[in-house]
Amino acid sequence: MARHIAEHGMGNPDVFSLLYLVKIGVYVSGGACFALSTSDVDGWGSGSATGSSTRPRG
């Protein structure tokens, strides 16, 4: 049995792939929620590609 595991590995259940995708989704949505909760970001579609805000600073 030890030789078989050494040659072929233990193998991972398919649920590990699903949990990995869920973890990535949590990280992305958490980052988006954090970014939207800051005072410089007004919403999903605000701002431009260069990152400059449309509001005057000062």
SVG drawing of the C-alpha trace seen along z (x, -y; Angstrom):
<svg xmlns="http://www.w3.org/2000/svg" viewBox="-22 -72 29 74">
<polyline fill="none" stroke="black" stroke-width="0.4" points="0.0,0.0 2.8,-2.4 4.5,-1.7 1.2,-2.4 0.8,-5.8 4.4,-6.7 4.0,-5.9 0.5,-7.3 -0.1,-9.7 -3.0,-9.9 -5.3,-11.8 -7.6,-14.6 -11.4,-14.5 -13.2,-16.7 -14.6,-18.8 -11.1,-20.4 -11.3,-22.0 -14.8,-23.4 -13.6,-24.8 -10.6,-26.4 -13.0,-28.2 -15.2,-29.2 -12.2,-30.7 -11.2,-32.7 -14.7,-34.0 -14.7,-35.1 -11.4,-36.9 -12.6,-38.7 -15.9,-39.7 -14.3,-40.7 -11.8,-42.9 -14.6,-44.5 -16.6,-45.2 -13.6,-46.7 -12.8,-48.9 -16.4,-50.1 -16.5,-51.0 -13.6,-53.4 -14.4,-57.1 -12.6,-57.5 -14.6,-54.9 -18.2,-56.0 -19.5,-52.8 -19.0,-50.1 -19.0,-52.3 -17.3,-55.5 -13.9,-56.6 -11.9,-56.2 -9.4,-53.8 -6.5,-56.0 -7.8,-55.9 -8.4,-59.6 -11.5,-60.7 -14.1,-63.0 -14.5,-64.9 -12.2,-67.9 -9.7,-67.3 -8.9,-69.9"/>
</svg>
